[in-house]
Amino acid sequence: MDRFSEYRVMWVLVFYDLPTETKKQRKMAARFRKDIMADGFTMFQFSIYLRHCPSKENADVHIKRVKSYLPEQGLVGILCVTDKQFGSMELFHGHTTKEKQVGGQQLELF
């Protein structure tokens, strides 16, 4: 099987809605965002971050890390989809279809 099959390569999406009413809550929300970014997630939309993973096993590692970063309060969702599913997404900017940015193939070191 091809190592970079569109059915094997995964995208992990993290959605969150965290409280930011107090200084402590803002600090915890910022910490969560910084932690997932340090793990290679990039912003897709406000409070939606994503990460490309070469396999389900690799995605599971990053999902486990996100779970270790969970703040005390707020809502966090994690969704894992294949590259094939992710590629079928339609993006719009207003009424205009927006071109998808093609992600590069991730370098793997052994």
N, C-alpha and C positions, 0 to 999 in steps of 0.2 A: 504494500500500500504506500502511496506517495506520502512522504512526511509532511508536506504542506498542502494536503488535500483541503478543499474548502469545507469539508465535513468534519475534519479533524481539528483544524485551527479554530480557536474560540475567542470570543470577545466577552469580557466581564464588564458589566455596567453596574455602577453603584449610584443609587438615587437616595438623596437624603433631605430631610426637613428637620432642622435642629433649632431649638429655641435660642434666641439671642437677646432676651430682655434684660438680663443682668450681665455684669462684667464677667462673672464666672462662666455663665453660659456662652458668652461670646468667645471667651478664651478656649473653652472646650470644643466649640464648633470650629474655630481656627486650627486647633490642634488636630482634629480629625481630618480636616482638609489637607493640612500639611503632611500628615502621616500617609494618607493614600497617595498623595502626589510623590512623596519620597519612594513609594513602592511602584512607581511607574504609571500611575493613572493620570490621564489628562482630561481637562474640562471639555465636555461635549456641549453642555448647556449649563446655565446656572444651577448648581446643586445636582448635576448629573456628570459623573466622571466615567471614563472607560479605559480599558487596558486590553491590548492585543496579547494573546497567549498562544504558543505553538501547539498546545495539546490540552486536553481536558485535565490531565494530571497536573500540568503547570498552572492551569486556571484554579484548580483546587487549592494549590499552595497560596495563591494570592487572595482567594476568598477567605481562607483561614486567617491570613494576616489582617484583612479588613475587619473580620469578626473580633480580632484581638484589639482593634483600635476603637471599638464602639463606645460612644460617650454614654454617660449615665441616663440622659434624657434624649428624647427626640425619636424620629422615625428614620430607619435606614433600610433600604431594599437592595438586594443583590440579584442580578439576572445574568445568566450565562447563555450565550447563543453562539451557534456556529458561524463561521465566516460566510457561509452560503446564506443563512438567514439575515445576517447583518447587511450583506450586500443587496438584499432585496428592499431595504429601507428607502422610502422616498422622503426627501428633504425639501422644504419650501421656505422661501424668504418672502413673506407676504403671499402674493398670488403667483410668484415666479418660482419655478423649480430651481433648486440650488444644486450645482454640481457637487458630487461627493469628492472629498479629498481622498485619494488613494494612499493607504498606509503602506509604508515600506515593509519589506520582509524583515522580520526580527532576526538579528544575528544571534546564533547560539554558540557558546563556548563549551567545550567538553573537557 
